[in-house]
Amino acid sequence: MTKRFKKTIRQIHLWLGLGSGLIVFIVSITGCLYVFEEEIRDNTQQAELYVPVQQRPFIGLENIIRNFETIAAGEKITIIRITESEPNATVQISSKKKKIYFFNPYDGRLVKKGGVDWLSTVLEIHTSLLWGETGKFIQRWAVVIFVIMLITGLVLWFPNQMRLLRQSLKIKWKGSFKRVNYDLHNVLGFYASGILIVISLSGLYFAFKEVKTVASFFTGTKLTDGKKQFTGKSNYSELVSVRYDSLYKTTLNKYPCASSTSFSIRKNGELRLRMIYPYKWARNQNTFYFNEATGQLLRAKLYKDFNGADFIEATNYDLHTGQLFGLFGKIVACVASLISASLPITGVIIWLKRKKS
């Protein structure tokens, strides 16, 4: 590796780092926090997420939605969440006004009404910097730059002589502040780089259709939207509660044993019903798309029909958060994110020290 080449790589690494460092720090810190979103919610929101266990069946969506329409008259439903694996888990209904209503699954009564909590804000910062589409644009390209920085960082880390390799793998804690800071940047960056590249690329999968195209290319398959369904219309347009309840019961009867179910309204007006089943690796999820106004089933995507590209899509979120490997994976993802947040800080210190010299 020539000195000129390494100098060019160093300049690329430096200026890309200075330009994107703050965004990388923010995205890394918020990602580190959100990795344990489920655990944090379960330990801090028991009162709204669960009710005492009762020997009674689920009251049904129709009653719950009718109660919602009475309590929140005029508010439009955007998301409904049901957790079948935990019968005492409350049914959550989110409205367009960014309010969340928690209902008792046994009697349909309102347990609590709340707004967007701090974890939802953390997620929004992570994905859009609280700046809408502009923030999403900045965030996704900052992650692209970060991937380039990880690659150039690995090139810079590699010692010119093999006898120095062992030294490049250790932090010299007894050295000067300048040396320790340099090692923290280089050594920790090296150890975390592989994990951070995976986390970054899985994050870019959400942001760029081109990444999905590349994933499809490597699997030799094409990401599917689901098989079109040719069913007759089920006109429940008069009562929202009847329509949702009927769709839920019919689908659950046909595809039983779901762990959790969610309804959501997509931007194109479709009603998406997603049912997740017990799984170890790729999410076993069946997704159904309905005409929101009539309840007509438009298409269905079943996990038994997944090809390679569908498998990657179903696995991607759990891979991004470390959940794919359970608690251990989450801890690794959290530590790697903390290292990621430290790299812009230690990098700026290195630059300032060199500039002063």
N, C-alpha and C positions, 0 to 999 in steps of 0.2 A: 504494500500500500504506500503510494508516494506521499511525500509531505504536502505537495500541492493539492492532491485529491483530498487529503484529510483536512487541510485548511479550508477548502471549499465546503466540505460537509459541516465543519465547525461553524462557519458563517451562516449556513442555512439553518442549522440547529439553533444558533443564538438568536437570530432575528425572528424566526418563527416562534420561538419560545417567548421572547419579549412581547410579541404582538398578541399572543393567545394565552399567556400565562394566567391572567386574572380569570378568564372564562374557564380554563382547565381547573383552576383551584375551586371555583364555585360548583362546577359540575361534579367534581370528585367528592367534595364534602357532602353535597346533597345526596349523591349516589351512595356514599358510605352510610348515611343515616337511613336511607330508604330501603336498604338491603334487609333490615330487620323490621320492616313495616308491620308484618303480621304479628310478630312477637310484641312489639311496642303497643299495638292496638289491643291485643288480648290482655295485656297487663295494666293498661291505663283506661280502657273503655268498657270494662266488664258490665257496668250498669246499663249501657245502651245496646251492647252486642248480644247479651244473653238474659234470659229470664229463668226463674226456677223451673226445673224439670217437672213435667206433669204427665200423668198417664192418659193423655188425650191426643187425638190425631190433629194434624195440621188443618186449620179452619178453612183454608183455601184462599186463593188470590181474590176471588170476587168480593168477599166480605172485607178484606183488607183494603182493596182499592176503593171500594165504596166509602169506607171510613176516611181514607185519604182525600177523596173528592169532597167530603163534608168538611173536614178540617182545613184543607188547603184549596178552597173553592177558586176555580179559575187558573190554578197552577198546572202546567203541563208536565207530565211524567217524562223523564229522560232515561232513567235507569231503574231497574228493579233487581234486587239480589235476594236469592233464597239459598240457604245452606241445608241441603237434605241430610248430610252426614251428621249434623248436630241439630236434632229436632227442637232444642230449646234456643237456638240462635234466632235473633229477631230478623224479620223481613225488612230490608232497607229499600226505601223509595226515594230517589233523588229527583228534584224538580228543576225546571229551567231557571229558576231563581237562585240556584245553587244552595238549596236547602235540602237536608237529609232527614227523613222521617223514619223512625224505628218502630215497628209494630210487633206486638206479641203474636207469635205464630199459633197459639192455642185459642185465643179469643178475638184476635184482630184489633185489640185496643192499642192506642198510641202509647209507646213507652217513653219516647223522648223525641224532641225536635231539635236539630242542630244545624249549624252552618258548615262551611268549609273549615276543617281542622288544620292544625299546623303541619301534619304529615302530608295532606293534600297540597298545601302551599309549598312544602319541600319538593314534592314531585313536579309541581308547576315551574318552580325555579330550575329544577334539573332539566326539564324538557324545553322551556321557553324563556327562562330568565325573567319571568313575569312581564314579558314584552310582546306577547302575542306572536303573530307570524314572523315579525321582524326578529324577535328573540330566537325563535326556532331556526331561522336561517343562520343567524350568527352562531348559535350553539352547534348545529350540525357541521358547519365548516370548521369550527374550532376543534371539533373531534377529529375531522379529517387531518387537520394540521398536526394534532397530537399524535396520530398514527405515524405520520412522517417523522415527527420528532423522536418517537420511540425507535424507529428504524435507524435514523441517523445517530441516535444516542448509542445504539448497539455497535455501530461502526466505530464511533469514537472511543467506546469502552475497550474494544479489542486491543490488547497491548501489541506494540510493535515487535516485541521479542517474547518468545514463549516462556522464558525464565521468569518473566514478570507476571505471568498469568495468575499464579497463586496470590500474589500481592494485590491483584485487581479484584479478588474475591473477598477481601477482608477490609473491615473498617479499622483504621489505626486510631483507636480511642485515646492513646497517650500522646498523639500528635498535637500540633497547634490547632487553634480554632479553624483556621483556613484549611488545614489538611482534613480535619474531621468533617467539616462542611462539604469539602470536595468528595470525600469518600461516601458520605451520606447520599449525595446526588448520584454518583457513579455506581456504587456498589448496590444500594437499594434499588436504583433504577434498573440495573441489570437483572436482579432477582425477580422484580415485579413485571418486567417488560413483557414476557410471554403471556402472563395472565391479563395484563392491561391491553394488549393487542386484541385478545379474544373478547374482552369486555367492550372495547371500543368498536370493533367490527360488528359485534352483535347489536350494539346501540345504533350503528349506522344502518343496520338492516331495517330498523323502524323508519329511518329518515329518507333513504334513497331507494327508489325502485331498481336502480342500477345494481345495487348490492344483491337484491333478490334475484335479478337476472343472472348475475355471476354464480350465485348459489345454485340456481336451476341448471346452469351450464355444467357445473362440476358434477351434479347428480344425474345429468342426462335426462331430466324430467322437467315438466312445466308446472308451475304453481297453479292449482285449480281454484275456481271460484265456487265449486259445488255443482252437482248435477241438477239440471233444470227439472222442475216438477210440473206435471200437467194435471193439476187437481181442480176440481170445481171451486167456485167462489164460496167462501164462508162469510156471509155478510153480517158482521156484528158491529156495524158502524154506529148504531144507535147508543150502545152501552160499551164504554171502554172496559169496564170491569168484567163484563161477560166475555168480551173478545179475548182479553189476556188470560182469563181463567180457563177458557175453552182450549186455547192454544197450548197452554202449559199442561193441562190434564191429558190432552190427546197425545202430545209428544212424549210425555213422561210414561204413559201407558205403553207406547210403542217401543220406547228406548228407556227401560227402567234402570234403577240403581245409580242414578247420578249422585255425585258428591255435592255439587253446587250448580245453580242455574242463574242465569242473568238475562234480562231483557234490556235492550238498548235501542234508541232511535238513532240511525245513522244520518249523515249529512244529506244523502240522496233521498231520505224519506222512508227508507226500508226499516222494518222492525226486525232486529236480529235477536234470535233466541239461541243462547250458547249453553250447552250442558257439558260439564266436566266430570269425568269418571275417574275412579282410582287409577293411579299410574305410578311408574318408577322413573321413566326417562322422558320420552316425548309425551306431551299432554294428550290424554285420550279425551278428545273433545268433539262433540257433534254440534254443528252450527247450522241453524235454519234461518232462512230469510223470507219474511212475509211482506205482503202489501200492508202497510200500517193502517190504511183506511178500511180495508175489506177483510183482512185476515187470510187472504189467499196465499198459500205456500208457493214461493217463487223458485227456490232452489235449496238444496241441502248438501252439506259437506260432512261426511261421516268419517270418523277416524279409521274405520276398517278399510276404507278406500284410499288412504293416504299413500302418495308416492314419495320419492326422495325429497323433492322440494317442499311438499306439504309437511313432511317429517321435520325438516329444518325449521319451518315456520312455527310449528307447534312446540319445538324445543327451545326456540330462540330466547324467549323471555326468561325462562328458568336458567338458561346458560348465562344470560346477561347479569342476572342477580346472584348467581352462585347457587341458587335453590336446586339446581339439577343434581348437586352432590350433597343435599341435605344441609344440616347445620354446619358441618365442616366446610362445605363449599361457600356458605354465606360468610363465615368468619374469614376465609381466604379472600373473598371478594371485598370485604370490608377493609382488611389490612392493606390489600393492594390499592384500594381507593385512597386510603390515608397516605400511602407512599406517593401516589399520583398527585395528591394535594400538596405534598411537601416539595416535589420536584421544581415547580416554578419559584418557590421561596429560596431553596438552596441554589438554584440556577442563577437567580438574580444576584445573590450574594457573591457567587463566583465571578460573575461579570463585573460587579462593582469593585471587587478586590483587584481584578486584573486591570480595570480601567484606572484605578488609583495608582497601581504600580507603574 
